[in-house]
Amino acid sequence: MHTLVNELLTRLCPGLTLRCMWTRRSERGIKAFEEAIKFNPSFAAAQVLLGQMYIYDGRPEEAFEQVEKGIRLSPSDQRLSLWLVGLAGAHYQMRRYEKAVEAGKRSWSLNRNWPHGLRTSSPDLPNSAGSKKLRRPSLRFGH
């Protein structure tokens, strides 16, 4: 039964995340993922998606903790490239631009069909010191 519920949640969670983001109802997604985690604290995808909801709710510190926890729970997960985008988003909101670029580059290196990690690798990101002068991150990607 536990496996069946996990499978169901795994299939439903991404859709719920997108729906809550598109309708700007992050509080609804937060509540749903918190409930899923209460049911199964080891459910890595729910941890990460809760982090995504925190990003959209403007709570980057909590987002970072949740995404990092999900990644620790399942470090070899096939969705890691997607999850790293959440980590990059949390870093970006906390003005840790170099870390955001690093996570984005790692996402891209794992899945060249998922370009969203590149959003945080823009040469137009300010530096972490808050300088208005733009810096150009090194964007060397392997083949």
matplotlib code that plots the C-alpha trace (Angstrom):
import matplotlib.pyplot as plt

x = [0.0, 2.8, 4.5, 1.2, 0.7, 4.3, 3.8, 0.5, 2.1, 5.1, 2.8, 0.5, 3.1, 4.6, 1.2, 0.1, 3.3, 2.7, -0.9, -0.2, 2.6, 0.5, -2.5, -0.3, -1.5, 1.8, 0.1, -2.1, 0.9, 2.9, 0.1, -0.3, 3.4, 3.7, 1.0, 2.7, 5.9, 4.1, 2.8, 6.3, 9.2, 11.5, 9.6, 12.4, 10.3, 7.8, 10.7, 12.0, 8.6, 7.9, 11.1, 9.9, 6.7, 8.7, 10.7, 7.4, 6.3, 9.5, 10.9, 14.4, 16.0, 13.3, 13.3, 17.1, 16.7, 13.9, 15.5, 18.8, 17.0, 15.3, 18.6, 20.3, 17.4, 17.8, 21.2, 21.1, 17.5, 16.7, 15.1, 18.2, 18.7, 15.2, 15.8, 19.0, 17.0, 15.1, 18.4, 19.7, 16.5, 16.9, 20.5, 19.5, 16.8, 19.4, 21.8, 24.3, 24.8, 27.9, 26.2, 23.1, 25.4, 27.1, 23.7, 22.4, 25.5, 25.3, 21.6, 22.6, 25.4, 23.0, 20.3, 20.9, 17.2, 16.2, 17.7, 16.1, 19.3, 20.9, 18.6, 20.8, 24.0, 23.3, 26.1, 23.8, 23.7, 25.0, 27.9, 27.2, 28.6, 25.6, 27.6, 25.7, 28.6, 27.7, 30.0, 30.4, 30.4, 32.5, 30.1, 32.3, 30.2, 31.5, 30.4]
y = [0.0, 2.4, 1.8, 2.4, 5.7, 6.8, 6.0, 8.0, 11.0, 10.8, 11.1, 13.8, 16.1, 17.7, 18.6, 20.1, 22.1, 23.6, 24.3, 26.1, 28.1, 29.1, 30.1, 31.8, 29.6, 28.6, 28.3, 25.5, 23.6, 24.1, 22.6, 19.6, 18.9, 19.3, 16.7, 14.3, 14.6, 13.9, 10.7, 9.8, 11.9, 10.0, 11.1, 13.0, 14.4, 16.0, 17.5, 19.1, 20.3, 21.8, 23.7, 24.9, 26.1, 28.0, 29.7, 30.9, 32.1, 34.1, 31.9, 31.0, 29.8, 27.3, 26.4, 25.7, 23.5, 21.4, 21.0, 20.1, 17.6, 16.0, 15.7, 14.1, 11.6, 10.5, 11.8, 9.5, 10.3, 10.5, 13.8, 15.4, 17.7, 19.2, 19.4, 21.3, 24.1, 24.5, 24.6, 27.3, 29.3, 29.3, 30.4, 33.1, 34.5, 34.5, 36.4, 33.6, 34.0, 31.9, 29.0, 29.5, 29.4, 26.2, 24.4, 25.5, 24.3, 21.0, 20.6, 21.3, 18.8, 16.1, 16.7, 18.7, 18.4, 20.5, 24.0, 25.7, 25.4, 27.8, 30.6, 31.0, 30.9, 34.2, 36.7, 39.4, 38.2, 40.7, 39.5, 38.3, 41.5, 43.2, 45.2, 46.8, 45.9, 42.7, 39.8, 37.1, 33.6, 30.9, 29.0, 26.1, 23.0, 19.5, 17.8]
z = [0.0, 0.9, -2.5, -4.3, -2.5, -3.2, -6.9, -7.0, -5.2, -7.6, -10.5, -9.1, -7.4, -10.4, -11.8, -8.5, -8.4, -11.8, -11.2, -7.9, -9.6, -12.6, -10.4, -7.8, -5.0, -3.5, 0.0, -1.4, -2.8, 0.5, 2.5, 0.1, 0.1, 3.9, 4.2, 1.8, 3.8, 7.0, 5.4, 4.2, 5.4, 3.0, -0.1, -1.8, -4.6, -2.2, -0.2, -3.4, -4.7, -1.3, -1.8, -5.2, -3.6, -1.0, -3.8, -5.4, -2.0, -1.5, 1.2, -0.2, 3.0, 3.6, -0.1, 0.0, 3.1, 1.5, -1.9, -0.3, 1.9, -1.1, -2.9, 0.1, 0.3, -3.3, -4.6, -7.7, -8.6, -12.3, -11.7, -10.1, -13.1, -12.4, -8.7, -9.1, -10.8, -7.5, -5.7, -8.2, -7.7, -3.9, -4.2, -6.6, -4.3, -1.5, -3.7, -3.8, -7.5, -7.9, -6.2, -8.4, -11.5, -10.2, -9.6, -13.0, -14.7, -12.9, -13.9, -17.5, -17.4, -16.2, -18.8, -22.0, -22.8, -19.7, -20.3, -17.3, -15.3, -17.8, -16.5, -13.5, -15.7, -17.3, -17.8, -16.5, -12.9, -10.3, -8.2, -4.6, -3.1, -4.5, -7.0, -9.8, -12.0, -13.9, -13.9, -16.5, -15.1, -16.7, -18.9, -19.9, -20.5, -21.4, -24.6]

ax = plt.figure().add_subplot(projection="3d")
ax.plot(x, y, z, "-o")
ax.set_aspect("equal")
plt.show()
